[in-house]
């Protein structure tokens, strides 16, 4: 049995519930988020089964709308967002050389707010009218009483509020750690690439998440008392509030996994991250632009400045291109090890590119008019967040699992997981581009055979089943690896950053001692200095790419 499992058992029930160690909070958050991922995945399989053939009739229109609402809500509010933040809760204190996260009790409170939010949201299924038909965006009037009657929608609203508040609190603790608890010598331009992505993620959370909480509170008042969004422009006012949250949250679900991919690419290429300083600057530029593009989701309303939001949306391609160039340039000339983390990282680079390029297309008003509210948008969104972010997440999971547990995941099962999930993701989501281009609308619960969409929907449904198989392979890999552990040691990958300078799993206060920090890759600095001494050369000064 792994050291991590033994340490959890030794805490007892009270310790597991109330432990304030950031590593324990992060582990619990990831376990809960993965449970919600499984639940949301089951809903996705039901949706795909409904659409496999014309007029299937597996569930009625209202039940299908509830599935649509809860699938999207679960994957965003209860899985990807908390998982992204949990990675920061675990890794940021280790990467900055801190003994503890800033505000550990506050961080624990955030975790329980998140768990409470998820349970309240899903409790809507226990009510007579279910969780409502508003989708994850809860647009008014779809979220108002005539369209989503009963208390199930109210449960959904309060669940979103609680989960969002919990993630906001946890992100605030991560940001406080970066600002106030860095080790001696750890300047901002010596932060690990992953910590940089968490820094900008937390900034976006603090700016945008309170707006969603306010929007949900106003929506609840509208449902029960009226008078908030009743005017002619009321629904547009809600959309402006929601999308001010809804677009930055896409990058909250993206940037931490970019950071994970940057770490994997760097370590598994045996090279420092190319263009570290431009990478950091592009992250800051992307963060600033993320708050200026929200209304490109509203082109078809005719109520926003389309030219302005098209310009800011297209401008995002510049910092994104810098980040892509830095990652690819890091690979060039590297000693690449094609282990499972690297396979997921490389697939992320290819698949997210599809999501990103189609996002630029949707940022053009004339093109957006044609495919707005179709399956083309669903395909774009899933290539960004499933074929993109989730693959980046798994790159990080396979990379840091030895650090968290002290044991290695099985390589053969990891490769099987990768290839099956890659097949499933592309088989599921690519046909949606074609269906959407041919006019298949979102929220479609049935369609006539004459529409010509069945073949592509059959492919998407088969792909969803393949994805489910890949998740089973991953679960088997984790279970087998923990039951019959292969010890990892403190640094199985020859890591570059400070989390690899301590034991696996790390002790309660993380470090017995720290190496000197003179660049973003202090452990690589030590190995290079040792190599230089072994061949009789004088150590090379920390070169410019390491310092920025």
C-alpha positions as CSV (number, residue, x, y, z in Angstrom):
1,X,0.0,0.0,0.0
2,X,1.3,3.5,-0.9
3,X,2.6,5.9,1.7
4,X,-0.2,8.4,0.9
5,X,-2.9,5.8,1.6
6,X,-1.3,4.9,4.9
7,X,-1.0,8.6,6.0
8,X,-4.7,9.1,5.2
9,X,-5.7,6.1,7.3
10,X,-3.6,7.3,10.2
11,X,-5.4,10.6,10.3
12,X,-8.8,9.0,11.2
13,X,-12.2,10.3,10.0
14,X,-12.0,13.7,11.9
15,X,-8.5,14.3,10.5
16,X,-9.6,13.5,7.0
17,X,-12.5,15.9,7.3
18,X,-10.7,18.7,9.1
19,X,-7.1,18.4,8.0
20,X,-5.7,21.8,6.9
21,X,-2.6,20.5,5.2
22,X,-2.8,21.9,1.6
23,X,-1.9,18.6,0.2
24,X,-4.8,16.8,2.0
25,X,-7.2,19.5,0.9
26,X,-6.1,19.2,-2.7
27,X,-6.3,15.4,-2.7
28,X,-9.8,15.5,-1.4
29,X,-10.9,18.1,-3.9
30,X,-9.5,16.1,-6.8
31,X,-11.3,12.9,-5.5
32,X,-14.6,14.7,-5.2
33,X,-14.2,16.4,-8.6
34,X,-13.4,13.1,-10.2
35,X,-16.6,11.6,-8.7
36,X,-18.6,14.5,-10.3
37,X,-16.7,13.8,-13.6
38,X,-18.0,10.3,-13.5
39,X,-21.5,11.5,-12.8
40,X,-21.3,14.1,-15.6
41,X,-20.0,11.5,-17.9
42,X,-22.9,9.2,-17.3
43,X,-25.2,12.1,-18.2
44,X,-23.2,12.6,-21.4
45,X,-23.7,8.9,-22.3
46,X,-27.5,9.3,-21.8
47,X,-27.4,12.4,-24.0
48,X,-25.5,10.6,-26.7
49,X,-27.8,7.5,-26.5
50,X,-30.8,9.8,-27.0
51,X,-29.2,11.2,-30.2
52,X,-27.9,8.0,-31.7
53,X,-31.0,7.6,-33.8
54,X,-33.7,9.9,-34.9
55,X,-36.6,10.2,-32.5
56,X,-35.2,7.7,-30.1
57,X,-37.5,8.7,-27.2
58,X,-35.2,7.4,-24.5
59,X,-36.2,10.4,-22.4
60,X,-38.7,13.2,-22.9
61,X,-37.8,16.7,-23.9
62,X,-37.9,18.1,-20.3
63,X,-35.8,15.3,-19.0
64,X,-33.3,15.8,-21.9
65,X,-33.1,19.5,-21.0
66,X,-32.3,18.6,-17.4
67,X,-29.6,16.2,-18.6
68,X,-28.2,19.0,-20.8
69,X,-28.2,21.4,-17.9
70,X,-26.6,19.1,-15.4
71,X,-24.0,17.6,-17.7
72,X,-22.5,21.0,-18.6
73,X,-22.9,22.4,-15.1
74,X,-21.2,19.4,-13.5
75,X,-18.3,19.4,-15.9
76,X,-17.6,23.1,-15.5
77,X,-18.6,24.1,-11.9
78,X,-17.9,20.8,-10.2
79,X,-15.0,19.2,-12.2
80,X,-12.7,21.3,-14.4
81,X,-12.7,24.5,-12.3
82,X,-12.1,22.9,-8.9
83,X,-9.6,20.4,-10.4
84,X,-7.6,23.3,-11.9
85,X,-7.6,25.1,-8.6
86,X,-6.8,22.0,-6.6
87,X,-3.6,21.5,-8.7
88,X,-2.6,24.9,-7.5
89,X,-3.5,24.2,-3.9
90,X,-1.2,21.1,-4.0
91,X,1.7,22.3,-6.1
92,X,2.1,26.0,-5.6
93,X,3.3,25.9,-2.0
94,X,5.8,23.2,-3.0
95,X,7.0,25.0,-6.1
96,X,7.6,28.3,-4.2
97,X,9.3,26.5,-1.3
98,X,6.6,27.3,1.3
99,X,5.9,25.1,4.3
100,X,2.1,25.7,4.1
101,X,-0.5,27.4,2.0
102,X,-1.6,30.9,3.0
103,X,-4.8,30.7,5.1
104,X,-5.0,26.9,5.5
105,X,-8.3,27.0,7.5
106,X,-9.8,29.4,4.9
107,X,-8.7,27.0,2.2
108,X,-10.4,24.1,4.0
109,X,-13.6,26.2,4.2
110,X,-13.4,26.7,0.5
111,X,-13.3,23.0,0.0
112,X,-16.4,22.4,2.0
113,X,-18.2,25.2,0.3
114,X,-17.4,23.5,-3.0
115,X,-18.6,20.1,-1.8
116,X,-21.8,21.6,-0.4
117,X,-22.4,23.4,-3.7
118,X,-22.1,20.2,-5.6
119,X,-24.5,18.3,-3.3
120,X,-27.0,21.1,-3.4
121,X,-26.9,21.4,-7.2
122,X,-27.4,17.7,-7.7
123,X,-30.2,17.7,-5.1
124,X,-32.4,19.3,-7.7
125,X,-32.9,15.8,-9.2
126,X,-34.7,14.9,-6.0
127,X,-37.4,17.6,-6.6
128,X,-40.6,17.1,-8.6
129,X,-39.7,19.3,-11.5
130,X,-36.0,18.4,-11.5
131,X,-33.0,20.8,-12.0
132,X,-34.5,22.9,-14.8
133,X,-33.8,23.4,-18.5
134,X,-31.6,26.5,-18.4
135,X,-28.3,24.9,-19.4
136,X,-25.0,25.7,-17.6
137,X,-25.4,29.4,-18.6
138,X,-28.9,29.7,-16.9
139,X,-30.0,32.4,-19.4
140,X,-33.1,34.4,-18.4
141,X,-35.9,33.7,-19.3
142,X,-35.1,29.9,-19.6
143,X,-34.1,30.0,-15.9
144,X,-37.2,31.9,-14.8
145,X,-40.2,30.2,-13.2
146,X,-42.3,29.6,-16.3
147,X,-39.6,27.7,-18.1
148,X,-37.9,26.1,-15.1
149,X,-40.6,25.7,-12.4
150,X,-40.2,24.3,-9.0
151,X,-37.3,24.5,-6.4
152,X,-34.9,22.3,-8.5
153,X,-33.7,25.4,-10.3
154,X,-33.3,27.2,-7.0
155,X,-31.2,24.3,-5.8
156,X,-29.1,24.7,-8.9
157,X,-28.6,28.4,-8.4
158,X,-27.5,28.0,-4.7
159,X,-25.3,25.1,-5.7
160,X,-23.5,27.2,-8.3
161,X,-23.1,30.0,-5.8
162,X,-21.6,27.8,-3.1
163,X,-19.3,25.9,-5.5
164,X,-18.1,29.2,-7.0
165,X,-17.5,30.8,-3.6
166,X,-15.5,27.7,-2.6
167,X,-13.3,27.9,-5.6
168,X,-12.9,31.6,-5.1
169,X,-11.7,31.1,-1.6
170,X,-9.3,28.3,-2.5
171,X,-7.9,30.4,-5.4
172,X,-7.4,33.4,-3.0
173,X,-5.3,31.2,-0.7
174,X,-3.1,30.1,-3.7
175,X,-2.6,33.7,-4.7
176,X,-1.7,34.7,-1.2
177,X,0.9,31.9,-1.1
178,X,2.5,33.1,-4.4
179,X,2.6,36.7,-3.1
180,X,3.7,36.2,0.5
181,X,5.3,32.8,1.0
182,X,8.0,32.4,-1.6
183,X,11.3,31.0,-0.5
184,X,14.4,33.2,-0.3
185,X,15.6,34.0,-3.8
186,X,12.2,33.1,-5.4
187,X,11.5,36.3,-7.3
188,X,8.5,36.5,-9.7
189,X,10.7,35.8,-12.6
190,X,12.0,32.6,-10.9
191,X,8.5,31.1,-10.5
192,X,8.0,27.7,-12.0
193,X,5.9,27.8,-15.3
194,X,3.0,26.1,-13.6
195,X,3.0,28.6,-10.8
196,X,2.9,31.4,-13.3
197,X,-0.2,29.9,-14.9
198,X,-1.8,29.6,-11.4
199,X,-0.9,33.2,-10.7
200,X,-2.9,34.4,-13.7
201,X,-5.6,31.9,-13.1
202,X,-6.1,33.2,-9.6
203,X,-6.2,36.8,-10.8
204,X,-9.0,35.8,-13.3
205,X,-10.9,34.0,-10.5
206,X,-10.8,37.0,-8.2
207,X,-11.9,39.4,-10.9
208,X,-14.7,37.3,-12.5
209,X,-16.1,34.8,-10.0
210,X,-17.8,37.4,-7.7
211,X,-19.7,38.6,-10.7
212,X,-21.2,35.1,-11.2
213,X,-22.2,35.0,-7.5
214,X,-24.0,38.3,-7.9
215,X,-25.7,37.2,-11.1
216,X,-26.9,34.0,-9.4
217,X,-28.3,36.1,-6.5
218,X,-30.1,38.4,-8.9
219,X,-31.4,35.4,-10.8
220,X,-32.9,33.9,-7.6
221,X,-34.5,37.2,-6.8
222,X,-35.9,37.3,-10.3
223,X,-37.4,33.8,-10.0
224,X,-39.0,34.3,-6.6
225,X,-39.9,38.0,-6.5
226,X,-39.4,39.4,-10.1
227,X,-38.3,42.9,-11.0
228,X,-34.7,42.2,-11.8
229,X,-34.6,41.1,-15.5
230,X,-38.2,42.0,-16.4
231,X,-37.4,45.0,-18.6
232,X,-36.9,44.8,-22.3
233,X,-33.1,44.7,-21.9
234,X,-33.2,42.5,-18.8
235,X,-32.1,39.2,-20.4
236,X,-29.2,41.1,-22.1
237,X,-28.2,42.5,-18.7
238,X,-28.0,39.0,-17.3
239,X,-25.9,37.8,-20.3
240,X,-23.5,40.7,-19.8
241,X,-23.0,39.7,-16.2
242,X,-22.8,35.9,-16.9
243,X,-20.3,36.2,-19.8
244,X,-18.1,38.5,-17.8
245,X,-17.6,35.4,-15.7
246,X,-18.2,32.9,-18.5
247,X,-15.3,33.8,-20.8
248,X,-12.5,34.1,-18.2
249,X,-13.6,30.8,-16.6
250,X,-12.7,29.1,-19.9
251,X,-9.1,30.2,-19.2
252,X,-9.4,29.2,-15.6
253,X,-10.1,25.8,-16.9
254,X,-7.2,26.1,-19.4
255,X,-4.2,27.9,-18.0
256,X,-3.3,25.5,-15.1
257,X,-3.2,22.7,-17.7
258,X,-1.0,24.8,-20.0
259,X,1.3,25.1,-17.0
260,X,1.2,21.3,-16.5
261,X,2.0,20.8,-20.1
262,X,4.9,23.3,-19.9
263,X,6.4,21.4,-17.0
264,X,6.0,18.0,-18.7
265,X,7.4,19.3,-22.0
266,X,10.4,20.9,-20.3
267,X,11.2,17.9,-18.0
268,X,10.6,15.2,-20.5
269,X,12.6,17.0,-23.1
270,X,15.5,17.6,-20.7
271,X,15.5,21.3,-21.5
272,X,14.6,24.6,-19.8
273,X,11.4,26.1,-21.0
274,X,12.2,28.2,-24.1
275,X,11.3,31.9,-23.9
276,X,10.4,31.9,-20.2
277,X,10.1,35.6,-19.9
278,X,7.9,36.0,-23.1
279,X,5.8,33.1,-21.8
280,X,5.2,34.9,-18.5
281,X,4.4,38.2,-20.3
282,X,2.0,36.5,-22.7
283,X,0.1,35.0,-19.7
284,X,-0.4,38.4,-18.2
285,X,-1.5,39.8,-21.6
286,X,-3.9,37.0,-22.1
287,X,-5.3,37.6,-18.6
288,X,-5.9,41.3,-19.3
289,X,-7.6,40.5,-22.6
290,X,-9.8,37.8,-21.1
291,X,-11.8,40.5,-19.3
292,X,-12.4,42.4,-22.6
293,X,-13.9,39.7,-24.8
294,X,-17.0,38.5,-23.0
295,X,-19.6,39.9,-25.4
296,X,-18.3,37.9,-28.4
297,X,-20.8,35.3,-27.1
298,X,-23.5,37.9,-27.7
299,X,-22.9,38.9,-31.4
300,X,-26.3,37.7,-32.5
301,X,-28.2,39.7,-29.9
302,X,-27.5,42.9,-31.8
303,X,-27.0,44.6,-28.4
304,X,-23.2,44.8,-28.3
305,X,-20.3,46.5,-30.1
306,X,-19.5,43.6,-32.5
307,X,-16.4,45.2,-34.0
308,X,-14.8,45.9,-30.6
309,X,-15.4,42.4,-29.3
310,X,-14.3,40.8,-32.6
311,X,-11.0,42.8,-32.3
312,X,-10.3,41.8,-28.7
313,X,-11.2,38.2,-29.4
314,X,-8.9,38.0,-32.4
315,X,-6.1,39.7,-30.4
316,X,-6.0,36.7,-28.1
317,X,-4.3,34.8,-30.9
318,X,-1.1,36.8,-30.2
319,X,-0.3,35.7,-26.7
320,X,-1.7,32.2,-27.4
321,X,0.7,32.0,-30.3
322,X,3.7,33.0,-28.1
323,X,2.8,30.3,-25.6
324,X,2.5,27.7,-28.3
325,X,5.8,28.7,-29.9
326,X,7.6,28.5,-26.6
327,X,6.3,25.0,-25.9
328,X,7.2,23.7,-29.4
329,X,10.6,25.4,-29.3
330,X,11.3,23.7,-26.0
331,X,10.7,20.3,-27.8
332,X,13.1,21.2,-30.6
333,X,16.5,19.6,-30.0
334,X,15.4,18.1,-26.7
335,X,16.1,14.5,-25.5
336,X,12.4,13.6,-25.7
337,X,11.1,10.8,-23.5
338,X,7.8,9.5,-24.9
339,X,6.4,8.4,-21.6
340,X,2.7,8.7,-20.8
341,X,2.9,12.3,-19.5
342,X,4.6,13.4,-22.7
343,X,2.0,11.6,-24.9
344,X,-0.8,13.5,-23.2
345,X,1.1,16.8,-23.5
346,X,1.7,16.4,-27.2
347,X,-1.9,15.4,-27.8
348,X,-2.9,18.5,-25.9
349,X,-0.8,20.7,-28.2
350,X,-2.5,19.2,-31.3
351,X,-6.1,18.9,-30.1
352,X,-6.3,22.2,-28.3
353,X,-5.1,23.9,-31.5
354,X,-8.3,22.8,-33.2
355,X,-10.3,24.3,-30.3
356,X,-8.3,27.5,-30.4
357,X,-8.5,28.0,-34.2
358,X,-12.3,27.4,-34.3
359,X,-12.5,29.9,-31.4
360,X,-11.0,32.5,-33.6
361,X,-13.6,31.6,-36.3
362,X,-16.4,32.2,-33.7
363,X,-14.8,35.5,-32.8
364,X,-15.8,36.8,-36.3
365,X,-19.4,38.1,-36.2
366,X,-20.3,37.1,-39.8
367,X,-19.1,33.5,-39.3
368,X,-20.6,33.3,-35.8
369,X,-24.0,34.3,-37.1
370,X,-24.0,31.2,-39.2
371,X,-23.0,28.6,-36.6
372,X,-24.2,30.3,-33.4
373,X,-26.2,27.9,-31.1
374,X,-25.3,24.9,-33.2
375,X,-23.3,21.7,-32.6
376,X,-20.3,23.5,-34.2
377,X,-20.0,25.5,-30.9
378,X,-20.3,22.4,-28.8
379,X,-17.5,20.8,-30.9
380,X,-15.3,23.9,-30.4
381,X,-16.0,24.0,-26.7
382,X,-15.2,20.3,-26.2
383,X,-12.0,20.4,-28.2
384,X,-10.9,23.3,-26.0
385,X,-11.9,21.7,-22.7
386,X,-11.9,18.0,-23.2
387,X,-9.5,17.3,-26.0
388,X,-7.5,20.2,-24.7
389,X,-7.7,20.9,-21.0
390,X,-8.5,17.3,-19.9
391,X,-5.5,15.9,-21.9
392,X,-3.3,18.6,-20.2
393,X,-4.8,17.5,-16.9
394,X,-3.9,13.9,-17.5
395,X,-0.4,14.9,-18.5
396,X,-0.1,16.5,-15.1
397,X,-1.7,13.6,-13.3
398,X,0.8,11.1,-14.8
399,X,3.7,13.5,-14.2
400,X,2.9,14.4,-10.5
401,X,1.2,11.2,-9.4
402,X,4.5,9.8,-8.1
403,X,5.0,13.0,-6.1
404,X,1.6,12.8,-4.6
405,X,1.5,9.1,-3.8
406,X,5.1,7.9,-3.8
407,X,4.3,5.3,-6.5
408,X,4.4,5.1,-10.3
409,X,1.4,4.6,-12.5
410,X,1.7,1.6,-14.8
411,X,3.2,2.7,-18.1
412,X,1.5,0.1,-20.3
413,X,-1.9,0.9,-18.9
414,X,-1.1,4.6,-19.2
415,X,-0.3,4.3,-22.9
416,X,-3.5,2.3,-23.4
417,X,-5.5,5.0,-21.6
418,X,-3.9,7.6,-23.8
419,X,-4.6,5.9,-27.2
420,X,-8.2,4.9,-26.3
421,X,-9.0,8.4,-25.0
422,X,-7.5,10.0,-28.0
423,X,-9.6,7.9,-30.3
424,X,-12.7,8.4,-28.3
425,X,-12.3,12.2,-28.1
426,X,-11.8,12.7,-31.8
427,X,-14.5,10.2,-32.7
428,X,-17.0,12.0,-30.4
429,X,-16.3,15.7,-31.1
430,X,-15.1,16.0,-34.7
431,X,-18.4,14.9,-36.3
432,X,-20.1,17.6,-34.3
433,X,-18.4,20.3,-36.4
434,X,-20.0,18.8,-39.5
435,X,-23.4,18.4,-37.9
436,X,-23.3,21.9,-36.6
437,X,-22.2,23.3,-39.9
438,X,-25.2,21.5,-41.5
439,X,-27.5,23.1,-39.0
440,X,-28.0,20.8,-36.0
441,X,-28.9,23.0,-33.1
442,X,-27.9,22.7,-29.5
443,X,-30.5,21.3,-27.1
444,X,-31.8,19.1,-29.9
445,X,-33.5,16.1,-28.2
446,X,-34.6,14.4,-31.5
447,X,-34.4,15.0,-35.2
448,X,-36.0,13.7,-38.4
449,X,-34.3,11.0,-40.4
450,X,-34.4,13.3,-43.4
451,X,-32.0,15.7,-41.7
452,X,-29.1,13.4,-42.6
453,X,-27.4,13.7,-39.2
454,X,-27.7,10.1,-38.0
455,X,-24.4,8.7,-39.3
456,X,-22.4,11.4,-37.6
457,X,-24.4,11.2,-34.4
458,X,-23.8,7.4,-34.4
459,X,-20.0,8.1,-34.6
460,X,-20.2,10.6,-31.7
461,X,-22.2,8.2,-29.6
462,X,-19.7,5.4,-30.3
463,X,-16.9,7.8,-29.4
464,X,-18.5,8.6,-26.1
465,X,-18.5,4.9,-25.3
466,X,-14.8,4.7,-26.2
467,X,-14.1,7.6,-23.8
468,X,-15.9,5.7,-21.1
469,X,-13.7,2.7,-21.7
470,X,-10.6,4.9,-21.4
471,X,-11.7,6.3,-18.1
472,X,-12.2,2.7,-16.8
473,X,-8.6,1.9,-17.9
474,X,-7.4,5.0,-15.9
475,X,-9.3,3.9,-12.8
476,X,-7.8,0.4,-13.1
477,X,-4.4,1.9,-13.5
478,X,-4.7,3.9,-10.3
479,X,-6.2,1.0,-8.4
480,X,-3.5,-1.5,-9.5
481,X,-0.7,1.0,-8.9
482,X,-1.8,1.7,-5.4
483,X,-2.5,-1.9,-4.5
484,X,0.8,-3.2,-5.9
485,X,3.1,-0.1,-5.7
486,X,6.2,0.5,-7.6
487,X,8.1,3.0,-5.4
488,X,8.9,6.3,-7.3
489,X,11.5,7.9,-5.1
490,X,11.6,11.6,-4.6
491,X,12.4,12.5,-8.2
492,X,11.7,9.8,-10.8
493,X,11.7,12.2,-13.8
494,X,14.7,14.4,-13.0
495,X,12.4,17.3,-12.4
496,X,13.4,20.9,-12.6
497,X,11.3,22.6,-9.8
498,X,11.3,22.6,-6.1
499,X,8.5,20.0,-5.5
500,X,11.0,17.3,-6.6
501,X,13.5,18.4,-3.9
502,X,11.5,16.7,-1.2
503,X,10.2,13.2,-0.5
504,X,7.3,11.5,-2.3
505,X,4.8,12.1,-0.8
506,X,6.0,15.3,0.9
507,X,6.0,15.6,4.7
508,X,3.5,17.7,6.6
509,X,5.6,20.9,6.2
510,X,7.0,20.0,2.8
511,X,10.8,20.5,3.2
512,X,13.6,19.7,5.5
513,X,15.7,22.1,3.5
514,X,15.8,24.0,0.2
515,X,18.4,24.3,-2.5
516,X,19.4,27.8,-3.6
517,X,16.9,29.4,-6.0
518,X,18.7,31.3,-8.8
519,X,16.4,30.4,-11.7
520,X,12.9,28.9,-12.5
521,X,14.7,25.5,-12.6
522,X,16.7,25.2,-9.4
523,X,17.2,21.4,-9.5
524,X,18.3,21.5,-13.1
525,X,20.8,24.2,-12.0
526,X,22.2,21.8,-9.4
527,X,22.5,18.9,-11.9
528,X,24.2,21.2,-14.5
529,X,26.7,22.5,-11.8
530,X,27.4,18.9,-10.7
531,X,28.0,17.8,-14.3
532,X,30.3,20.8,-14.9
533,X,32.4,19.9,-11.8
534,X,32.6,16.2,-12.8
535,X,34.2,17.1,-16.1
536,X,36.5,19.7,-14.6
537,X,34.8,22.8,-16.1
538,X,33.9,25.8,-14.1
539,X,30.2,26.0,-13.5
540,X,28.4,28.1,-16.1
541,X,26.6,31.1,-14.7
542,X,22.8,30.8,-14.6
543,X,22.1,31.7,-18.2
544,X,19.7,34.2,-19.5
545,X,16.9,31.8,-20.5
546,X,16.8,30.5,-16.9
547,X,16.6,33.9,-15.4
548,X,14.0,35.0,-17.8
